[in-house]
Amino acid sequence: MTAPMYTLIALALILANLPFLSTRLFGVKALPRKHAGHHLLELAAAFALTGALARLLESRAGSVHSQGWEFYAVCACLFLVAAFPGFVWRYFWQERDKQ
């Protein structure tokens, strides 16, 4: 793997956990309470951003290969697995501190 691929993986890990680190919507708009729907919306946007960056890197390296729905389903599941540490921190560790 090349340096851009390692950078893409690191960026994907950061973007997957970013929605759980802030109480602001997309880091901009302050919300009184950020619920799970907001987190899912941010995760979907981060997944799309990561996919767009991956496609850009692949097009710069050569021709872009077409992918089926299976590829995107597996990538979405891996993105959700990468988001698990942020989810645990937000919903399990933060709730314990409030009690």
Summary of the structure (lengths in Angstrom):
residues: 99
radius of gyration: 15.5
end to end distance: 45.6
largest distance: 54.2
contacts: 228
relative contact order: 0.15
helix: 74%
strand: 4%
